[in-house]
Amino acid sequence: MSRHHHRQGGSGPRMLTESERARLEEFVPDINYSARYSDSKYEYRHVMLPKAMLDMIPNDYKDSNGVLKILKEEEWRGLGITQSLGWEHYEVHAPEPHILLFKRPKNYGQPGH
C-alpha cells in the first residue's frame, strides 16, 4: 500500500462550498462503515464511499493521480462521513481510492487515557 502523508504547513482544512456539499448529499446514505478491528495500540475501520461520490469530490481533495489526500477531520466530516470522536484518516489504498482507512488509539475516550 502506498502511504500519503499529512499536508505540511499551517494551512487549515479546505471546507466544501454549499454547492459542493449539495452535490455530495445524495451519496451520504450509501457510505459504508466496516466493523472495527484492532491491534495492541489502535482500533481501525475503513469507510467505503460510493464510487460515484468520489467523482463529485473536489479535485483539490485529491492528489495528481486522482486519489484522495489524507483528509483533516473537518474535511472528512464535511463529506458526510460520521464517526465518533478520535478517528484519524491515515491512509488511502490507491488501487481502491473510494476506501478511506481510519484509526484511533485503542483506549480513546476512556478515563486515564
Biopython code that builds the backbone (N, CA, C, O; Angstrom):
import numpy as np
from Bio.PDB.StructureBuilder import StructureBuilder

atoms = [
    (1, "MET", "N", (0.841, -1.186, 0.000)),
    (1, "MET", "CA", (0.000, 0.000, 0.000)),
    (1, "MET", "C", (0.880, 1.241, 0.000)),
    (1, "MET", "O", (1.872, 1.305, 0.726)),
    (2, "SER", "N", (0.529, 2.193, -0.787)),
    (2, "SER", "CA", (1.276, 3.438, -0.741)),
    (2, "SER", "C", (0.678, 4.320, 0.338)),
    (2, "SER", "O", (-0.535, 4.350, 0.546)),
    (3, "ARG", "N", (1.543, 5.022, 1.005)),
    (3, "ARG", "CA", (1.081, 5.889, 2.087)),
    (3, "ARG", "C", (1.139, 7.341, 1.620)),
    (3, "ARG", "O", (2.077, 7.759, 0.941)),
    (4, "HIS", "N", (0.132, 8.079, 1.994)),
    (4, "HIS", "CA", (0.102, 9.502, 1.701)),
    (4, "HIS", "C", (0.269, 10.213, 3.025)),
    (4, "HIS", "O", (-0.325, 9.816, 4.027)),
    (5, "HIS", "N", (1.065, 11.251, 3.037)),
    (5, "HIS", "CA", (1.362, 11.923, 4.292)),
    (5, "HIS", "C", (0.484, 13.144, 4.478)),
    (5, "HIS", "O", (-0.095, 13.681, 3.533)),
    (6, "HIS", "N", (0.407, 13.565, 5.742)),
    (6, "HIS", "CA", (-0.367, 14.765, 6.044)),
    (6, "HIS", "C", (0.193, 15.946, 5.265)),
    (6, "HIS", "O", (1.392, 16.020, 4.994)),
    (7, "ARG", "N", (-0.676, 16.847, 4.918)),
    (7, "ARG", "CA", (-0.241, 18.063, 4.250)),
    (7, "ARG", "C", (0.604, 18.879, 5.213)),
    (7, "ARG", "O", (0.272, 19.022, 6.389)),
    (8, "GLN", "N", (1.682, 19.400, 4.702)),
    (8, "GLN", "CA", (2.593, 20.183, 5.536)),
    (8, "GLN", "C", (2.133, 21.632, 5.603)),
    (8, "GLN", "O", (1.318, 22.086, 4.800)),
    (9, "GLY", "N", (2.673, 22.334, 6.570)),
    (9, "GLY", "CA", (2.359, 23.757, 6.693)),
    (9, "GLY", "C", (1.181, 23.995, 7.594)),
    (9, "GLY", "O", (0.562, 23.057, 8.097)),
    (10, "GLY", "N", (0.871, 25.267, 7.796)),
    (10, "GLY", "CA", (-0.174, 25.635, 8.731)),
    (10, "GLY", "C", (-1.521, 25.848, 8.084)),
    (10, "GLY", "O", (-2.414, 26.440, 8.690)),
    (11, "SER", "N", (-1.686, 25.374, 6.860)),
    (11, "SER", "CA", (-2.964, 25.621, 6.198)),
    (11, "SER", "C", (-4.074, 24.866, 6.908)),
    (11, "SER", "O", (-3.912, 23.713, 7.308)),
    (12, "GLY", "N", (-5.187, 25.530, 7.052)),
    (12, "GLY", "CA", (-6.331, 24.916, 7.707)),
    (12, "GLY", "C", (-7.048, 23.986, 6.758)),
    (12, "GLY", "O", (-6.654, 23.839, 5.601)),
    (13, "PRO", "N", (-8.093, 23.363, 7.241)),
    (13, "PRO", "CA", (-8.854, 22.461, 6.380)),
    (13, "PRO", "C", (-9.519, 23.216, 5.239)),
    (13, "PRO", "O", (-9.866, 24.389, 5.380)),
    (14, "ARG", "N", (-9.693, 22.550, 4.124)),
    (14, "ARG", "CA", (-10.374, 23.126, 2.966)),
    (14, "ARG", "C", (-11.826, 22.668, 3.071)),
    (14, "ARG", "O", (-12.141, 21.504, 2.824)),
    (15, "MET", "N", (-12.695, 23.589, 3.437)),
    (15, "MET", "CA", (-14.094, 23.247, 3.636)),
    (15, "MET", "C", (-14.843, 23.295, 2.301)),
    (15, "MET", "O", (-14.480, 24.050, 1.399)),
    (16, "LEU", "N", (-15.878, 22.489, 2.194)),
    (16, "LEU", "CA", (-16.701, 22.463, 0.984)),
    (16, "LEU", "C", (-17.567, 23.712, 0.891)),
    (16, "LEU", "O", (-17.974, 24.280, 1.904)),
    (17, "THR", "N", (-17.840, 24.125, -0.332)),
    (17, "THR", "CA", (-18.803, 25.200, -0.542)),
    (17, "THR", "C", (-20.204, 24.596, -0.436)),
    (17, "THR", "O", (-20.357, 23.374, -0.431)),
    (18, "GLU", "N", (-21.207, 25.439, -0.352)),
    (18, "GLU", "CA", (-22.594, 24.948, -0.271)),
    (18, "GLU", "C", (-22.954, 24.093, -1.481)),
    (18, "GLU", "O", (-23.593, 23.051, -1.336)),
    (19, "SER", "N", (-22.548, 24.529, -2.677)),
    (19, "SER", "CA", (-22.909, 23.764, -3.880)),
    (19, "SER", "C", (-22.169, 22.429, -3.919)),
    (19, "SER", "O", (-22.740, 21.428, -4.353)),
    (20, "GLU", "N", (-20.912, 22.392, -3.476)),
    (20, "GLU", "CA", (-20.175, 21.127, -3.422)),
    (20, "GLU", "C", (-20.842, 20.167, -2.437)),
    (20, "GLU", "O", (-21.012, 18.983, -2.731)),
    (21, "ARG", "N", (-21.213, 20.681, -1.279)),
    (21, "ARG", "CA", (-21.855, 19.852, -0.261)),
    (21, "ARG", "C", (-23.192, 19.299, -0.785)),
    (21, "ARG", "O", (-23.521, 18.136, -0.552)),
    (22, "ALA", "N", (-23.952, 20.139, -1.490)),
    (22, "ALA", "CA", (-25.253, 19.720, -2.023)),
    (22, "ALA", "C", (-25.092, 18.570, -3.021)),
    (22, "ALA", "O", (-25.917, 17.657, -3.049)),
    (23, "ARG", "N", (-24.029, 18.608, -3.844)),
    (23, "ARG", "CA", (-23.796, 17.537, -4.822)),
    (23, "ARG", "C", (-23.464, 16.209, -4.144)),
    (23, "ARG", "O", (-23.735, 15.145, -4.700)),
    (24, "LEU", "N", (-22.878, 16.266, -2.945)),
    (24, "LEU", "CA", (-22.464, 15.045, -2.249)),
    (24, "LEU", "C", (-23.562, 14.444, -1.381)),
    (24, "LEU", "O", (-23.520, 13.259, -1.052)),
    (25, "GLU", "N", (-24.556, 15.269, -1.006)),
    (25, "GLU", "CA", (-25.564, 14.830, -0.031)),
    (25, "GLU", "C", (-26.297, 13.559, -0.433)),
    (25, "GLU", "O", (-26.593, 12.725, 0.423)),
    (26, "GLU", "N", (-26.593, 13.397, -1.714)),
    (26, "GLU", "CA", (-27.360, 12.222, -2.143)),
    (26, "GLU", "C", (-26.605, 10.917, -1.906)),
    (26, "GLU", "O", (-27.221, 9.854, -1.827)),
    (27, "PHE", "N", (-25.273, 10.985, -1.791)),
    (27, "PHE", "CA", (-24.464, 9.779, -1.620)),
    (27, "PHE", "C", (-24.284, 9.380, -0.155)),
    (27, "PHE", "O", (-23.945, 8.233, 0.134)),
    (28, "VAL", "N", (-24.506, 10.308, 0.763)),
    (28, "VAL", "CA", (-24.217, 10.075, 2.181)),
    (28, "VAL", "C", (-24.904, 8.822, 2.735)),
    (28, "VAL", "O", (-24.263, 8.075, 3.475)),
    (29, "PRO", "N", (-26.185, 8.556, 2.411)),
    (29, "PRO", "CA", (-26.807, 7.342, 2.961)),
    (29, "PRO", "C", (-26.138, 6.044, 2.502)),
    (29, "PRO", "O", (-26.324, 4.999, 3.125)),
    (30, "ASP", "N", (-25.367, 6.103, 1.422)),
    (30, "ASP", "CA", (-24.734, 4.900, 0.878)),
    (30, "ASP", "C", (-23.284, 4.726, 1.312)),
    (30, "ASP", "O", (-22.612, 3.805, 0.845)),
    (31, "ILE", "N", (-22.782, 5.595, 2.203)),
    (31, "ILE", "CA", (-21.441, 5.413, 2.754)),
    (31, "ILE", "C", (-21.480, 4.178, 3.652)),
    (31, "ILE", "O", (-22.382, 4.032, 4.476)),
    (32, "ASN", "N", (-20.514, 3.304, 3.492)),
    (32, "ASN", "CA", (-20.485, 2.034, 4.221)),
    (32, "ASN", "C", (-19.325, 2.040, 5.217)),
    (32, "ASN", "O", (-18.197, 2.386, 4.866)),
    (33, "TYR", "N", (-19.610, 1.659, 6.446)),
    (33, "TYR", "CA", (-18.613, 1.647, 7.518)),
    (33, "TYR", "C", (-18.312, 0.205, 7.912)),
    (33, "TYR", "O", (-19.229, -0.570, 8.186)),
    (34, "SER", "N", (-17.033, -0.155, 7.941)),
    (34, "SER", "CA", (-16.668, -1.514, 8.338)),
    (34, "SER", "C", (-16.816, -1.680, 9.846)),
    (34, "SER", "O", (-16.933, -0.706, 10.590)),
    (35, "ALA", "N", (-16.808, -2.935, 10.271)),
    (35, "ALA", "CA", (-16.680, -3.211, 11.697)),
    (35, "ALA", "C", (-15.286, -2.746, 12.135)),
    (35, "ALA", "O", (-14.372, -2.636, 11.318)),
    (36, "ARG", "N", (-15.144, -2.483, 13.411)),
    (36, "ARG", "CA", (-13.840, -2.080, 13.931)),
    (36, "ARG", "C", (-12.975, -3.315, 14.141)),
    (36, "ARG", "O", (-13.472, -4.385, 14.490)),
    (37, "TYR", "N", (-11.686, -3.151, 13.924)),
    (37, "TYR", "CA", (-10.722, -4.209, 14.212)),
    (37, "TYR", "C", (-9.537, -3.536, 14.873)),
    (37, "TYR", "O", (-9.401, -2.317, 14.766)),
    (38, "SER", "N", (-8.670, -4.279, 15.555)),
    (38, "SER", "CA", (-7.631, -3.614, 16.343)),
    (38, "SER", "C", (-6.356, -4.435, 16.427)),
    (38, "SER", "O", (-6.335, -5.636, 16.159)),
    (39, "ASP", "N", (-5.289, -3.732, 16.811)),
    (39, "ASP", "CA", (-4.043, -4.373, 17.206)),
    (39, "ASP", "C", (-3.786, -3.935, 18.645)),
    (39, "ASP", "O", (-4.719, -3.515, 19.329)),
    (40, "SER", "N", (-2.560, -4.021, 19.116)),
    (40, "SER", "CA", (-2.303, -3.692, 20.518)),
    (40, "SER", "C", (-2.404, -2.194, 20.811)),
    (40, "SER", "O", (-2.611, -1.814, 21.963)),
    (41, "LYS", "N", (-2.265, -1.335, 19.797)),
    (41, "LYS", "CA", (-2.260, 0.111, 20.031)),
    (41, "LYS", "C", (-3.495, 0.838, 19.520)),
    (41, "LYS", "O", (-3.964, 1.783, 20.155)),
    (42, "TYR", "N", (-4.019, 0.413, 18.392)),
    (42, "TYR", "CA", (-5.079, 1.165, 17.723)),
    (42, "TYR", "C", (-6.283, 0.286, 17.413)),
    (42, "TYR", "O", (-6.190, -0.938, 17.319)),
    (43, "GLU", "N", (-7.428, 0.970, 17.257)),
    (43, "GLU", "CA", (-8.553, 0.314, 16.605)),
    (43, "GLU", "C", (-8.676, 0.965, 15.237)),
    (43, "GLU", "O", (-8.347, 2.138, 15.060)),
    (44, "TYR", "N", (-9.143, 0.204, 14.294)),
    (44, "TYR", "CA", (-9.198, 0.629, 12.900)),
    (44, "TYR", "C", (-10.592, 0.374, 12.343)),
    (44, "TYR", "O", (-11.367, -0.430, 12.861)),
    (45, "ARG", "N", (-10.868, 1.087, 11.278)),
    (45, "ARG", "CA", (-12.050, 0.787, 10.472)),
    (45, "ARG", "C", (-11.801, 1.396, 9.106)),
    (45, "ARG", "O", (-10.995, 2.315, 8.957)),
    (46, "HIS", "N", (-12.492, 0.882, 8.128)),
    (46, "HIS", "CA", (-12.425, 1.529, 6.825)),
    (46, "HIS", "C", (-13.819, 1.994, 6.440)),
    (46, "HIS", "O", (-14.835, 1.407, 6.810)),
    (47, "VAL", "N", (-13.811, 3.068, 5.686)),
    (47, "VAL", "CA", (-15.051, 3.698, 5.244)),
    (47, "VAL", "C", (-15.049, 3.649, 3.720)),
    (47, "VAL", "O", (-14.125, 4.135, 3.068)),
    (48, "MET", "N", (-16.099, 3.054, 3.169)),
    (48, "MET", "CA", (-16.193, 2.912, 1.721)),
    (48, "MET", "C", (-17.192, 3.921, 1.176)),
    (48, "MET", "O", (-18.382, 3.870, 1.487)),
    (49, "LEU", "N", (-16.693, 4.830, 0.366)),
    (49, "LEU", "CA", (-17.559, 5.812, -0.280)),
    (49, "LEU", "C", (-18.145, 5.192, -1.546)),
    (49, "LEU", "O", (-17.481, 4.380, -2.191)),
    (50, "PRO", "N", (-19.360, 5.552, -1.912)),
    (50, "PRO", "CA", (-19.868, 5.118, -3.220)),
    (50, "PRO", "C", (-18.920, 5.629, -4.313)),
    (50, "PRO", "O", (-18.494, 6.783, -4.273)),
    (51, "LYS", "N", (-18.595, 4.781, -5.276)),
    (51, "LYS", "CA", (-17.626, 5.184, -6.303)),
    (51, "LYS", "C", (-18.074, 6.441, -7.038)),
    (51, "LYS", "O", (-17.240, 7.275, -7.389)),
    (52, "ALA", "N", (-19.363, 6.592, -7.275)),
    (52, "ALA", "CA", (-19.857, 7.794, -7.958)),
    (52, "ALA", "C", (-19.619, 9.043, -7.113)),
    (52, "ALA", "O", (-19.450, 10.136, -7.653)),
    (53, "MET", "N", (-19.605, 8.885, -5.798)),
    (53, "MET", "CA", (-19.356, 10.024, -4.908)),
    (53, "MET", "C", (-17.933, 10.545, -5.084)),
    (53, "MET", "O", (-17.692, 11.751, -5.030)),
    (54, "LEU", "N", (-16.994, 9.627, -5.296)),
    (54, "LEU", "CA", (-15.593, 10.011, -5.456)),
    (54, "LEU", "C", (-15.434, 11.004, -6.604)),
    (54, "LEU", "O", (-14.641, 11.941, -6.511)),
    (55, "ASP", "N", (-16.182, 10.802, -7.681)),
    (55, "ASP", "CA", (-16.107, 11.703, -8.836)),
    (55, "ASP", "C", (-16.620, 13.102, -8.513)),
    (55, "ASP", "O", (-16.234, 14.069, -9.169)),
    (56, "MET", "N", (-17.483, 13.217, -7.513)),
    (56, "MET", "CA", (-18.084, 14.504, -7.163)),
    (56, "MET", "C", (-17.259, 15.286, -6.136)),
    (56, "MET", "O", (-17.524, 16.464, -5.897)),
    (57, "ILE", "N", (-16.270, 14.642, -5.536)),
    (57, "ILE", "CA", (-15.436, 15.320, -4.537)),
    (57, "ILE", "C", (-14.492, 16.263, -5.269)),
    (57, "ILE", "O", (-13.893, 15.872, -6.271)),
    (58, "PRO", "N", (-14.347, 17.504, -4.789)),
    (58, "PRO", "CA", (-13.496, 18.482, -5.478)),
    (58, "PRO", "C", (-12.070, 17.966, -5.703)),
    (58, "PRO", "O", (-11.523, 17.240, -4.873)),
    (59, "ASN", "N", (-11.481, 18.354, -6.834)),
    (59, "ASN", "CA", (-10.146, 17.879, -7.194)),
    (59, "ASN", "C", (-9.068, 18.301, -6.211)),
    (59, "ASN", "O", (-8.056, 17.611, -6.091)),
    (60, "ASP", "N", (-9.249, 19.410, -5.503)),
    (60, "ASP", "CA", (-8.199, 19.810, -4.565)),
    (60, "ASP", "C", (-8.194, 18.957, -3.298)),
    (60, "ASP", "O", (-7.349, 19.161, -2.426)),
    (61, "TYR", "N", (-9.117, 18.012, -3.180)),
    (61, "TYR", "CA", (-9.078, 16.997, -2.117)),
    (61, "TYR", "C", (-8.252, 15.786, -2.573)),
    (61, "TYR", "O", (-8.046, 14.847, -1.805)),
    (62, "LYS", "N", (-7.779, 15.816, -3.832)),
    (62, "LYS", "CA", (-7.106, 14.662, -4.429)),
    (62, "LYS", "C", (-5.689, 15.026, -4.849)),
    (62, "LYS", "O", (-5.357, 16.196, -5.041)),
    (63, "ASP", "N", (-4.854, 13.984, -4.987)),
    (63, "ASP", "CA", (-3.507, 14.211, -5.493)),
    (63, "ASP", "C", (-3.533, 14.209, -7.024)),
    (63, "ASP", "O", (-4.601, 14.142, -7.632)),
    (64, "SER", "N", (-2.360, 14.283, -7.636)),
    (64, "SER", "CA", (-2.295, 14.387, -9.098)),
    (64, "SER", "C", (-2.791, 13.122, -9.801)),
    (64, "SER", "O", (-3.076, 13.154, -10.998)),
    (65, "ASN", "N", (-2.897, 12.012, -9.071)),
    (65, "ASN", "CA", (-3.409, 10.764, -9.647)),
    (65, "ASN", "C", (-4.899, 10.575, -9.407)),
    (65, "ASN", "O", (-5.461, 9.540, -9.766)),
    (66, "GLY", "N", (-5.545, 11.573, -8.799)),
    (66, "GLY", "CA", (-6.971, 11.469, -8.530)),
    (66, "GLY", "C", (-7.320, 10.679, -7.281)),
    (66, "GLY", "O", (-8.483, 10.338, -7.062)),
    (67, "VAL", "N", (-6.306, 10.383, -6.452)),
    (67, "VAL", "CA", (-6.519, 9.654, -5.202)),
    (67, "VAL", "C", (-6.705, 10.673, -4.084)),
    (67, "VAL", "O", (-5.988, 11.672, -4.025)),
    (68, "LEU", "N", (-7.665, 10.422, -3.201)),
    (68, "LEU", "CA", (-7.889, 11.348, -2.093)),
    (68, "LEU", "C", (-6.629, 11.540, -1.275)),
    (68, "LEU", "O", (-5.895, 10.587, -1.015)),
    (69, "LYS", "N", (-6.383, 12.775, -0.873)),
    (69, "LYS", "CA", (-5.303, 13.077, 0.059)),
    (69, "LYS", "C", (-5.745, 12.656, 1.453)),
    (69, "LYS", "O", (-6.909, 12.316, 1.669)),
    (70, "ILE", "N", (-4.814, 12.682, 2.393)),
    (70, "ILE", "CA", (-5.182, 12.454, 3.789)),
    (70, "ILE", "C", (-6.013, 13.659, 4.218)),
    (70, "ILE", "O", (-5.552, 14.798, 4.142)),
    (71, "LEU", "N", (-7.227, 13.404, 4.664)),
    (71, "LEU", "CA", (-8.153, 14.482, 4.996)),
    (71, "LEU", "C", (-8.127, 14.795, 6.483)),
    (71, "LEU", "O", (-8.026, 13.904, 7.326)),
    (72, "LYS", "N", (-8.219, 16.074, 6.776)),
    (72, "LYS", "CA", (-8.372, 16.510, 8.165)),
    (72, "LYS", "C", (-9.793, 16.191, 8.617)),
    (72, "LYS", "O", (-10.690, 16.011, 7.793)),
    (73, "GLU", "N", (-9.987, 16.123, 9.923)),
    (73, "GLU", "CA", (-11.294, 15.721, 10.442)),
    (73, "GLU", "C", (-12.424, 16.585, 9.903)),
    (73, "GLU", "O", (-13.477, 16.068, 9.530)),
    (74, "GLU", "N", (-12.215, 17.891, 9.861)),
    (74, "GLU", "CA", (-13.278, 18.776, 9.367)),
    (74, "GLU", "C", (-13.616, 18.473, 7.910)),
    (74, "GLU", "O", (-14.762, 18.625, 7.487)),
    (75, "GLU", "N", (-12.608, 18.044, 7.146)),
    (75, "GLU", "CA", (-12.835, 17.739, 5.734)),
    (75, "GLU", "C", (-13.626, 16.444, 5.565)),
    (75, "GLU", "O", (-14.611, 16.421, 4.827)),
    (76, "TRP", "N", (-13.214, 15.363, 6.236)),
    (76, "TRP", "CA", (-13.961, 14.116, 6.035)),
    (76, "TRP", "C", (-15.354, 14.201, 6.627)),
    (76, "TRP", "O", (-16.293, 13.615, 6.088)),
    (77, "ARG", "N", (-15.504, 14.929, 7.739)),
    (77, "ARG", "CA", (-16.859, 15.123, 8.271)),
    (77, "ARG", "C", (-17.694, 15.946, 7.286)),
    (77, "ARG", "O", (-18.890, 15.698, 7.130)),
    (78, "GLY", "N", (-17.074, 16.914, 6.627)),
    (78, "GLY", "CA", (-17.767, 17.731, 5.634)),
    (78, "GLY", "C", (-18.267, 16.927, 4.443)),
    (78, "GLY", "O", (-19.241, 17.310, 3.796)),
    (79, "LEU", "N", (-17.600, 15.810, 4.154)),
    (79, "LEU", "CA", (-18.040, 14.933, 3.061)),
    (79, "LEU", "C", (-19.264, 14.113, 3.446)),
    (79, "LEU", "O", (-19.906, 13.504, 2.591)),
    (80, "GLY", "N", (-19.583, 14.099, 4.741)),
    (80, "GLY", "CA", (-20.742, 13.333, 5.201)),
    (80, "GLY", "C", (-20.376, 12.073, 5.961)),
    (80, "GLY", "O", (-21.255, 11.294, 6.330)),
    (81, "ILE", "N", (-19.077, 11.860, 6.203)),
    (81, "ILE", "CA", (-18.645, 10.705, 6.994)),
    (81, "ILE", "C", (-18.920, 11.018, 8.459)),
    (81, "ILE", "O", (-18.484, 12.052, 8.964)),
    (82, "THR", "N", (-19.633, 10.142, 9.138)),
    (82, "THR", "CA", (-19.974, 10.365, 10.545)),
    (82, "THR", "C", (-19.404, 9.235, 11.390)),
    (82, "THR", "O", (-19.715, 8.062, 11.182)),
    (83, "GLN", "N", (-18.567, 9.611, 12.343)),
    (83, "GLN", "CA", (-17.960, 8.673, 13.278)),
    (83, "GLN", "C", (-17.845, 9.372, 14.624)),
    (83, "GLN", "O", (-17.912, 10.598, 14.706)),
    (84, "SER", "N", (-17.672, 8.583, 15.673)),
    (84, "SER", "CA", (-17.447, 9.170, 16.990)),
    (84, "SER", "C", (-16.084, 9.869, 17.013)),
    (84, "SER", "O", (-15.326, 9.784, 16.046)),
    (85, "LEU", "N", (-15.780, 10.541, 18.086)),
    (85, "LEU", "CA", (-14.552, 11.329, 18.180)),
    (85, "LEU", "C", (-13.307, 10.446, 18.216)),
    (85, "LEU", "O", (-13.357, 9.285, 18.620)),
    (86, "GLY", "N", (-12.196, 11.027, 17.785)),
    (86, "GLY", "CA", (-10.902, 10.377, 17.913)),
    (86, "GLY", "C", (-10.377, 9.689, 16.674)),
    (86, "GLY", "O", (-9.220, 9.270, 16.652)),
    (87, "TRP", "N", (-11.189, 9.558, 15.645)),
    (87, "TRP", "CA", (-10.749, 8.865, 14.437)),
    (87, "TRP", "C", (-9.879, 9.772, 13.584)),
    (87, "TRP", "O", (-10.161, 10.960, 13.434)),
    (88, "GLU", "N", (-8.816, 9.198, 13.025)),
    (88, "GLU", "CA", (-7.878, 9.921, 12.163)),
    (88, "GLU", "C", (-7.804, 9.206, 10.823)),
    (88, "GLU", "O", (-7.588, 7.996, 10.769)),
    (89, "HIS", "N", (-7.981, 9.955, 9.749)),
    (89, "HIS", "CA", (-7.800, 9.400, 8.403)),
    (89, "HIS", "C", (-6.296, 9.292, 8.192)),
    (89, "HIS", "O", (-5.601, 10.309, 8.173)),
    (90, "TYR", "N", (-5.784, 8.076, 8.033)),
    (90, "TYR", "CA", (-4.334, 7.912, 7.966)),
    (90, "TYR", "C", (-3.828, 7.312, 6.663)),
    (90, "TYR", "O", (-2.627, 7.356, 6.397)),
    (91, "GLU", "N", (-4.711, 6.755, 5.848)),
    (91, "GLU", "CA", (-4.225, 6.143, 4.622)),
    (91, "GLU", "C", (-5.361, 5.960, 3.627)),
    (91, "GLU", "O", (-6.525, 5.807, 3.998)),
    (92, "VAL", "N", (-4.985, 5.981, 2.349)),
    (92, "VAL", "CA", (-5.896, 5.636, 1.260)),
    (92, "VAL", "C", (-5.225, 4.514, 0.488)),
    (92, "VAL", "O", (-4.026, 4.577, 0.217)),
    (93, "HIS", "N", (-5.976, 3.506, 0.139)),
    (93, "HIS", "CA", (-5.449, 2.402, -0.656)),
    (93, "HIS", "C", (-5.618, 2.784, -2.122)),
    (93, "HIS", "O", (-6.725, 2.721, -2.657)),
    (94, "ALA", "N", (-4.524, 3.181, -2.776)),
    (94, "ALA", "CA", (-4.598, 3.743, -4.127)),
    (94, "ALA", "C", (-5.360, 2.871, -5.133)),
    (94, "ALA", "O", (-6.103, 3.421, -5.946)),
    (95, "PRO", "N", (-5.211, 1.524, -5.119)),
    (95, "PRO", "CA", (-5.995, 0.729, -6.084)),
    (95, "PRO", "C", (-7.508, 0.809, -5.854)),
    (95, "PRO", "O", (-8.290, 0.535, -6.765)),
    (96, "GLU", "N", (-7.918, 1.182, -4.644)),
    (96, "GLU", "CA", (-9.343, 1.329, -4.326)),
    (96, "GLU", "C", (-9.544, 2.692, -3.660)),
    (96, "GLU", "O", (-9.771, 2.766, -2.453)),
    (97, "PRO", "N", (-9.460, 3.774, -4.451)),
    (97, "PRO", "CA", (-9.431, 5.118, -3.864)),
    (97, "PRO", "C", (-10.705, 5.527, -3.149)),
    (97, "PRO", "O", (-10.719, 6.548, -2.460)),
    (98, "HIS", "N", (-11.777, 4.757, -3.294)),
    (98, "HIS", "CA", (-13.025, 5.087, -2.592)),
    (98, "HIS", "C", (-13.023, 4.553, -1.153)),
    (98, "HIS", "O", (-13.973, 4.786, -0.407)),
    (99, "ILE", "N", (-11.957, 3.837, -0.761)),
    (99, "ILE", "CA", (-11.871, 3.285, 0.596)),
    (99, "ILE", "C", (-10.898, 4.124, 1.415)),
    (99, "ILE", "O", (-9.724, 4.247, 1.064)),
    (100, "LEU", "N", (-11.389, 4.698, 2.503)),
    (100, "LEU", "CA", (-10.583, 5.518, 3.399)),
    (100, "LEU", "C", (-10.297, 4.718, 4.658)),
    (100, "LEU", "O", (-11.201, 4.105, 5.227)),
    (101, "LEU", "N", (-9.044, 4.722, 5.095)),
    (101, "LEU", "CA", (-8.651, 3.961, 6.279)),
    (101, "LEU", "C", (-8.514, 4.911, 7.466)),
    (101, "LEU", "O", (-7.877, 5.960, 7.367)),
    (102, "PHE", "N", (-9.118, 4.529, 8.584)),
    (102, "PHE", "CA", (-9.116, 5.344, 9.794)),
    (102, "PHE", "C", (-8.555, 4.551, 10.961)),
    (102, "PHE", "O", (-8.649, 3.324, 10.999)),
    (103, "LYS", "N", (-7.967, 5.274, 11.919)),
    (103, "LYS", "CA", (-7.508, 4.647, 13.157)),
    (103, "LYS", "C", (-7.705, 5.618, 14.308)),
    (103, "LYS", "O", (-7.853, 6.823, 14.103)),
    (104, "ARG", "N", (-7.705, 5.075, 15.526)),
    (104, "ARG", "CA", (-7.679, 5.893, 16.727)),
    (104, "ARG", "C", (-7.075, 5.047, 17.843)),
    (104, "ARG", "O", (-7.114, 3.818, 17.785)),
    (105, "PRO", "N", (-6.512, 5.712, 18.867)),
    (105, "PRO", "CA", (-5.928, 4.957, 19.976)),
    (105, "PRO", "C", (-6.961, 4.000, 20.565)),
    (105, "PRO", "O", (-8.140, 4.334, 20.681)),
    (106, "LYS", "N", (-6.505, 2.821, 20.931)),
    (106, "LYS", "CA", (-7.402, 1.755, 21.364)),
    (106, "LYS", "C", (-8.273, 2.156, 22.553)),
    (106, "LYS", "O", (-9.445, 1.785, 22.607)),
    (107, "ASN", "N", (-7.729, 2.894, 23.487)),
    (107, "ASN", "CA", (-8.495, 3.267, 24.685)),
    (107, "ASN", "C", (-9.024, 4.692, 24.604)),
    (107, "ASN", "O", (-9.247, 5.328, 25.635)),
    (108, "TYR", "N", (-9.226, 5.195, 23.403)),
    (108, "TYR", "CA", (-9.664, 6.579, 23.232)),
    (108, "TYR", "C", (-10.956, 6.836, 24.002)),
    (108, "TYR", "O", (-11.916, 6.070, 23.914)),
    (109, "GLY", "N", (-10.955, 7.932, 24.757)),
    (109, "GLY", "CA", (-12.164, 8.346, 25.458)),
    (109, "GLY", "C", (-12.381, 7.672, 26.796)),
    (109, "GLY", "O", (-13.326, 8.008, 27.509)),
    (110, "GLN", "N", (-11.519, 6.719, 27.152)),
    (110, "GLN", "CA", (-11.660, 6.084, 28.458)),
    (110, "GLN", "C", (-10.892, 6.896, 29.493)),
    (110, "GLN", "O", (-9.825, 7.420, 29.175)),
    (111, "PRO", "N", (-11.388, 7.019, 30.699)),
    (111, "PRO", "CA", (-10.690, 7.794, 31.736)),
    (111, "PRO", "C", (-9.254, 7.309, 31.909)),
    (111, "PRO", "O", (-8.977, 6.110, 31.944)),
    (112, "GLY", "N", (-8.354, 8.278, 32.016)),
    (112, "GLY", "CA", (-6.953, 7.964, 32.244)),
    (112, "GLY", "C", (-6.162, 7.655, 30.993)),
    (112, "GLY", "O", (-4.984, 7.308, 31.077)),
    (113, "HIS", "N", (-6.792, 7.773, 29.826)),
    (113, "HIS", "CA", (-6.071, 7.506, 28.577)),
    (113, "HIS", "C", (-6.145, 8.689, 27.659)),
    (113, "HIS", "O", (-5.596, 8.652, 26.558)),
]
sb = StructureBuilder()
sb.init_structure("model")
sb.init_model(0)
sb.init_chain("A")
sb.init_seg("    ")
for serial, (resi, resn, name, xyz) in enumerate(atoms, 1):
    if name == "N":
        sb.init_residue(resn, " ", resi, " ")
    sb.init_atom(name, np.array(xyz, "f"), 0.0, 1.0, " ", f" {name:<3s}", serial, name[0])
structure = sb.get_structure()
